């Protein structure tokens, strides 16, 4: 699309070093925006960052491993104040001991007393895990429900506690091989337990979060330096600008320095990417503005047109017409004292032009018009009806009409030419007479409107005309017409700026421009 006329490109800094710095800051702000998005979503998505597994179908065991993603939890957890939960950590260590003990048994189905004791302890810890619900501190109670459902499905029981006790009993191990059971616990149960964590609380009663330190050291310090450089650059370009006004002109950079509402940094980041020339958001902005205009233009057109028509009707219904006409007189024109002088000047310009040049060139047409009018007037009065059959008498009537019309035309044109020449001359008495004539005209027009029914009839007719106009024109406005108007505006702007819009391409000129 063509660039709107109110959206001009900002001039770039002429210094190559300044351009490179602006692009670096734009890229750094984009990286900070990614860091903000990662920080805001880290705690809700910690299970994903911990296991790097994607579940495309919730509620099913289908897993898509994403092992190429690095494990960032060892670095980010201390920043967010996240530590392993004691109860779930003890549960995982206990299961490791059980695995070691069961690995020593080999393929034998007879369990040693130590293995039975470890199975009993693991079952007791599973029941305690279900009763205490340590996932509540991490707002992950749904994880416990998912764990209980998987235990019920595995043991085909209604109770999760009974299922855990059954799955970790010697009788179950005797009928089910340990490798299959170990795979179930390792793939279905332990990953859920490992997602639990404990998060410390600071002195203000809020969860610990040291992200502001990283933000301040790596990002906000760079942003503060960039804002200072931009303010200095602005004051050099406008020496009379104060420091306060220069800082206020960079109001869009304020979200970069705020520790809260960090998602608002999207605005200054987009502004820097646009001004540095790295990304051109103008087509996207033009498309969005076009959609907004297309949605609102119809309502705006209707409201504005209705307001204008209602204002015109209110003016027409006014009873102040005679007073306003009298106010146009020279001695009444207090607010606009030059109105009558300008009107007189227009009369002095146009009257000689019409009377001295235009009317004399219309002599043949005026003569034929007057001759026809005279023939119609003399018909039946000069020559009686019984004698109208005589051709000489008719020719005499026609010749007399033509002579009279020619004489009248010459006299009128001579009078018109003389009057025009006189009006073209500078004459104080003539100007006073014209001024008095105009004042008299306004006075007589106001008096005529006051005394007769013309004013009421005119107001009624004009109001009726505007009412019909509102009923027809406003009902014919449609959104398709608004879209066509926007397309026409794009074409006009493309022609004026030398650009061609994507949807409308102007035809090439027939001849090349000089």
GUNU-457739 format. One line per field, with one value per residue (C-alpha): residue number from 1; x, y, z. Coordinates in steps of 0.001 Angstrom, whole numbers, padded with zeros to 6 digits. Each point is the difference from the previous one (the first is absolute). Example, Ala and Ser with C-alpha at 12.3 -4.5 7.8 and 13.67 -1.06 7.14 Angstrom:
# residues 2
pos (1	2)
X (012300	001370)
Y (-004500	003440)
Z (007800	-000660)
# end
This chain:
# residues 514
pos (1	2	3	4	5	6	7	8	9	10	11	12	13	14	15	16	17	18	19	20	21	22	23	24	25	26	27	28	29	30	31	32	33	34	35	36	37	38	39	40	41	42	43	44	45	46	47	48	49	50	51	52	53	54	55	56	57	58	59	60	61	62	63	64	65	66	67	68	69	70	71	72	73	74	75	76	77	78	79	80	81	82	83	84	85	86	87	88	89	90	91	92	93	94	95	96	97	98	99	100	101	102	103	104	105	106	107	108	109	110	111	112	113	114	115	116	117	118	119	120	121	122	123	124	125	126	127	128	129	130	131	132	133	134	135	136	137	138	139	140	141	142	143	144	145	146	147	148	149	150	151	152	153	154	155	156	157	158	159	160	161	162	163	164	165	166	167	168	169	170	171	172	173	174	175	176	177	178	179	180	181	182	183	184	185	186	187	188	189	190	191	192	193	194	195	196	197	198	199	200	201	202	203	204	205	206	207	208	209	210	211	212	213	214	215	216	217	218	219	220	221	222	223	224	225	226	227	228	229	230	231	232	233	234	235	236	237	238	239	240	241	242	243	244	245	246	247	248	249	250	251	252	253	254	255	256	257	258	259	260	261	262	263	264	265	266	267	268	269	270	271	272	273	274	275	276	277	278	279	280	281	282	283	284	285	286	287	288	289	290	291	292	293	294	295	296	297	298	299	300	301	302	303	304	305	306	307	308	309	310	311	312	313	314	315	316	317	318	319	320	321	322	323	324	325	326	327	328	329	330	331	332	333	334	335	336	337	338	339	340	341	342	343	344	345	346	347	348	349	350	351	352	353	354	355	356	357	358	359	360	361	362	363	364	365	366	367	368	369	370	371	372	373	374	375	376	377	378	379	380	381	382	383	384	385	386	387	388	389	390	391	392	393	394	395	396	397	398	399	400	401	402	403	404	405	406	407	408	409	410	411	412	413	414	415	416	417	418	419	420	421	422	423	424	425	426	427	428	429	430	431	432	433	434	435	436	437	438	439	440	441	442	443	444	445	446	447	448	449	450	451	452	453	454	455	456	457	458	459	460	461	462	463	464	465	466	467	468	469	470	471	472	473	474	475	476	477	478	479	480	481	482	483	484	485	486	487	488	489	490	491	492	493	494	495	496	497	498	499	500	501	502	503	504	505	506	507	508	509	510	511	512	513	514)
X (000000	001019	001379	-002625	000785	000053	002599	003381	003234	002270	003381	002768	003152	002681	002707	000757	000975	-003354	-001857	001912	-000699	-003710	-000128	001877	-002434	-002947	001325	000814	-003544	-001363	002137	-001283	-003564	000666	001502	-003088	-002301	002123	-000010	-003755	-000719	002792	-001837	-003203	002108	002709	-001049	000688	003407	000886	-000963	000003	-002950	-002958	-003445	-001979	-003124	-000733	-001210	001871	003472	001148	003273	002208	003513	001873	003444	001772	-001277	002540	-000979	-000144	-001542	003354	000698	-003506	-001310	002382	-001013	-003680	000612	-000995	001432	-000712	-002864	001192	-002807	000066	003833	000001	-002539	002271	003055	-001983	-000967	003651	000823	-002859	001379	003442	-001394	-002239	002897	001934	-002807	000417	-002734	-000995	-003591	000867	000570	002451	-001062	001770	-001834	-003327	000819	000887	-003224	-001994	001769	-000587	-003699	-000285	001730	-002350	-003052	001481	000672	-003658	-001196	002277	-000206	003387	-000923	-002345	002861	000904	-003641	000240	-002779	-000915	003317	-001015	-003348	001789	002270	-002987	-001820	003014	000288	-003701	000279	003097	-001474	-003596	-001234	-002297	002305	003409	001316	-001114	001537	003354	000046	-000878	002567	002800	-000948	002096	-002994	-000253	003740	-000225	-002476	001403	003620	001957	001280	-003570	-000930	003178	-000806	-003499	001301	002834	-002155	-003393	000429	003472	-000017	-003129	001604	003172	-001937	-000864	002005	000058	000304	001227	-001738	001672	-000561	-002980	-001855	000441	001812	003736	001005	003487	-000688	000179	003728	000596	-002317	001776	003573	-000393	-002864	-001195	003508	000338	-003456	000801	003193	-001876	-002733	002640	001701	-003328	-000826	003442	-000464	-003429	001319	002799	-002556	-002273	002270	-002896	-001542	000339	001162	-003445	-001760	002610	-000576	-003772	000279	001484	-003019	-000304	003264	-001451	-001062	003638	000932	-003052	000332	-003720	-002204	002963	-002197	-000459	003584	-001482	-000814	003524	001465	-002192	000796	003753	-000221	-001939	002247	003224	-001111	000299	-003701	-002638	-003289	-001660	-001865	-001369	-000946	-001681	-002012	-001107	-000930	-001871	-002046	-000763	-000986	-002212	-001788	-000473	-000257	-003624	-001120	002136	-001373	-003567	000506	001837	-002428	-002987	001557	000636	-003532	-001530	002108	-001146	-003635	000411	001417	-002811	-002701	001454	-002201	003029	000267	-001190	002300	002979	-000746	-000174	003296	001620	-000467	003098	-001004	-001107	003013	001826	001543	000903	000637	001745	-002915	-001761	003231	000925	-003480	000313	003393	-001476	-002755	002605	001949	-002840	-002405	002343	000927	-003614	-001339	002923	001274	-002449	-003326	001241	001055	-003540	-001464	-001247	-001669	-001605	-001247	-001611	-001566	-001464	-001184	-001843	-001559	-001155	-001515	-001939	-001175	-001015	-001696	-003725	000267	001731	-001437	-003613	-000690	-001841	003035	002605	-000328	001747	003676	001159	-001658	001717	003363	-000654	-000762	003158	002181	-001399	000631	003578	000667	-001474	001990	003231	-000553	-000819	002988	002380	-001384	000269	003497	001120	-001470	001657	003384	-000241	-001020	002849	002559	-001264	000094	003570	001071	001003	-002700	-000715	-003587	-000537	001316	-002342	-002946	000942	000320	-003418	-001499	001368	-001184	-003412	-000101	000639	-002562	-002721	000718	-000288	-003234	-001487	000818	-001601	-003205	-000815	-000292	003154	002222	-002229	-000513	003708	000865	-002550	001191	003673	-000679	-002031	002829	002571	-002273	-000331	003752	000620	-002364	001560	003703	000645	-001836	002092	003339	001346	003225	000889	-000073	002309	002422	-000056	000736	003012	001220	-000374	001957	002778	000163	000168	002725	001941	-000097	001076	002885	001121	-000852	-002436	-002284	-000058	-003631	-000289	002606	-000259	000105	003232	-000148	-000537	003022	003134	000270	002362)
Y (000000	003584	001798	002359	003663	000506	-002733	001295	-001897	001272	001172	-002364	000988	000925	-001626	-003675	-000610	001377	-002267	-003033	000888	000417	-003406	-001613	001504	-001131	-003575	000174	001199	-002903	-002410	001610	-000438	-003718	-000158	001710	-002458	-002925	001358	000589	-003535	-001907	-000964	-001200	-001906	-001262	-003614	000383	001609	-002704	-003045	001519	-002181	001116	-001537	000712	-001760	000815	-002964	-002555	-001525	001214	001911	001844	000315	003222	-000964	002585	002732	000581	-000396	003581	-000800	-000217	003652	001464	-001762	001863	003304	-000752	-001332	-003549	-002943	-003758	-000997	-002090	-002530	-000662	000013	-002668	-001971	-000004	-001041	-002803	-001310	000019	-002247	-002285	-000189	-000922	-002700	-001440	000010	-002311	-002567	-000713	-002089	-001881	000453	-000526	003310	000437	001505	003271	000223	-000615	002634	002542	-000795	000542	003316	001152	-000884	001878	003056	-000106	-000075	002845	001931	-000328	001014	003025	001318	001787	001311	002515	002372	000189	000468	-003332	-002034	-001182	-001859	-002059	-000820	-001126	-002230	-001555	-000695	-001811	-002154	-000911	-000930	-002113	-001977	000104	001213	002837	001304	001525	-001049	-003583	000039	001245	-002632	-002712	001051	000008	-003276	-003227	-001884	002451	-000217	-003770	000069	003015	000323	002820	001541	000725	001416	002061	001410	000977	001812	001653	001211	000629	000787	001318	002787	001369	-000130	001674	003055	000998	002774	002369	003764	002286	003203	003352	002459	001558	-003298	-000449	-002827	000586	001443	001339	000605	003749	-000338	-001609	002545	002921	-001129	-001305	001953	003060	001426	-000117	001504	002844	000795	-000060	002303	002427	000009	000596	002906	001549	-000485	001630	003018	000436	000053	002370	002213	001895	-003189	-000512	-003259	-000657	000501	-002136	-002839	000356	-000295	-003466	-001115	-003142	-001269	000056	-003716	-000978	001345	-001112	-003156	-000746	-000314	-001318	-001267	003686	-000078	-001277	003611	001488	-003172	000279	003722	-000702	-002785	002325	003050	-002013	-001465	-003642	-000775	001991	-000153	002559	-002576	-001694	003363	001041	-003237	000345	003670	-000876	-002628	002422	002757	-002392	-000983	003523	002122	-000895	001011	003150	001012	-000488	001942	002895	000250	-000124	002648	002301	-000457	000592	003142	001225	-000674	001904	002938	-000153	-000101	003110	003128	002278	000090	003640	001111	-001747	001498	003487	-000697	-000255	003728	002178	001907	-003254	-002164	000157	-003464	000034	003653	-000953	-002051	002818	001429	-003388	-000364	003416	-000974	-003149	002039	002400	-002952	-002096	002694	001507	-003479	-001050	003306	001002	-003321	-002867	001651	001640	-003409	-001255	002605	-002477	-002254	002947	001469	-003278	-000407	003523	-000369	-003184	001590	003041	-002154	-001926	003251	001665	-003104	000688	003643	001701	-002082	-001223	-003682	000249	001821	-002434	-002055	002751	-000668	003655	000911	-002894	001039	003545	-001271	-002127	002827	002438	-002488	-000550	003744	000621	-002911	001252	003527	-001194	-002321	002714	002404	-002571	-001020	003590	000706	-003138	000942	003545	-001165	-002538	002586	002354	-002715	-000797	003525	000972	002352	000722	001064	-003168	-002132	001704	-000622	-003663	-000249	001543	-002296	-003078	001210	000723	-003462	-001693	002223	-000633	-003739	-000178	002027	-002245	-003106	001498	001094	-002966	-003786	-000516	-000624	-002716	-001673	000081	-001460	-002777	-000906	-000002	-002101	-002455	-000157	-000733	-002623	-001810	000341	-001621	-002838	-000755	000813	-001464	-003215	-000429	000102	-003532	-001573	-000987	003652	000829	-002712	001381	003469	-001380	-001671	003278	001789	-002604	000580	003772	-000271	-002436	002465	002895	-001886	-001979	-003341	-002599	-001822	-003752	-000354	003011	000719	003228	-000288	001117	003407	000127	002251	000109	003067	002734)
Z (000000	-000436	003012	001482	-000342	003786	000540	-001154	000362	002731	-001221	000981	001782	-002505	002127	-000863	003616	001163	-002420	001177	003631	-000711	-001672	002881	002517	-002149	-000050	003722	000732	-002072	002027	003201	-001253	-000480	003494	001452	-001780	001262	003555	000072	-001220	001743	003187	-001758	-002570	002358	-000524	-003710	000521	002522	-002089	-003522	-000950	-002069	000520	-003180	001293	003656	002033	-002125	000549	-003441	000492	-002489	001524	-000751	001200	-002139	002358	002771	003647	001310	003378	001891	-000927	000149	003129	002394	-001606	000578	003528	-000970	001963	-000071	002278	002951	-000065	-003736	000013	002730	-002015	-003060	002067	001597	-003428	-001070	002964	-001027	-003534	001263	002246	-002731	-002469	002323	-000041	-003719	-001617	003153	001141	003676	001764	002821	003330	-000874	-003325	001691	002612	-002717	-001882	003195	000687	-003576	000282	003297	-001455	-003021	002291	002074	-003197	-000972	003482	000496	-003586	-000140	-003468	001603	000841	-003699	-001084	-001830	001566	-003475	-000127	003033	-001613	-003144	002158	001804	-003276	-001429	003161	-000221	-003684	000608	002908	-001275	003380	001117	002729	-000698	003439	-000472	-003487	001316	002743	-002536	-002614	002607	001694	-000238	-001438	-002901	-000637	-000046	-002900	-001862	-001085	001546	-003287	-001141	003377	000129	-003441	001197	003048	-001892	-002899	001595	003708	000818	-002661	001653	003435	-001301	-001205	003562	001650	002931	-000470	002733	001087	000538	002848	-001781	-000099	-003754	-001813	-000304	-003361	-000823	-003695	000579	000632	-003389	-001605	001639	-000715	-003540	-001527	001887	000295	-003797	-000437	002413	-001925	-003308	001312	001264	-003406	-001757	002314	-000635	-003737	000182	001895	-002536	-002803	001945	002146	001575	001400	003745	001559	001449	-003334	-001746	002464	-000331	-003768	000557	002034	-002094	001565	003531	000035	-000577	003441	001985	002150	-000424	-003063	-001940	-002863	-000896	-001278	-003234	-001002	000266	-001497	-003076	-000232	000086	-002561	-002295	000363	-000257	-003328	001097	-000460	-001866	001874	-002276	-002169	003130	001522	-003238	-000161	003629	-000430	-003188	001834	002850	-002412	-001959	003213	001368	-003137	-000694	003473	-000090	-003394	001166	003243	-001663	-002903	002359	002230	-002961	-001312	003435	000382	-003408	000948	003255	-001923	-002515	002702	001623	000074	-000141	-003764	-000302	002814	-001535	-003409	001513	001762	-003449	-000524	000177	003163	001721	-000872	003323	-000012	-003714	-000979	-003242	-001339	-001849	-001334	-001415	-001480	-001668	-001330	-001505	-001669	-001441	-001403	-001399	-001171	-002644	-001136	-000513	-001328	-002261	-001325	000502	-000933	-003245	-001291	000557	-002392	-002701	002547	001819	-003263	-001077	003446	000018	-003617	000834	003086	-002025	-002715	002591	001580	-003318	-001336	-000274	001150	-002948	-002860	000342	-000353	-003373	-001525	001317	-003172	-001949	-000292	-000303	003276	001775	-001401	001171	003496	000072	-001274	002513	002836	-001125	-000202	003419	001474	-001555	001261	003507	000048	-001140	002557	002813	-000962	-000299	003425	001366	-001470	001297	003467	000083	-000989	002655	002656	-000926	000850	003520	001247	003665	-000697	-001991	002857	002427	-002323	-000318	003760	000502	-002624	001734	003397	-001457	-001519	003364	001705	-002574	-000030	003802	-000056	-002687	002022	003102	-001666	-002214	000244	-002067	003022	001471	-003351	-000760	003393	-000372	-003487	000968	003111	-002056	-002525	002737	001580	-003308	-000494	003391	-000818	-003383	000304	003457	-000867	-003141	001861	000261	001161	-003563	-001002	002907	-001150	-003532	001375	001895	-003205	-001838	002746	-000291	-003742	000410	002643	-002201	-002876	002200	001685	-003036	001641	-001250	002466	000002	-001085	-002324	-002647	-001998	-003771	-001678	-001685	-003734	-000525	002161	002222	-001020)
# end
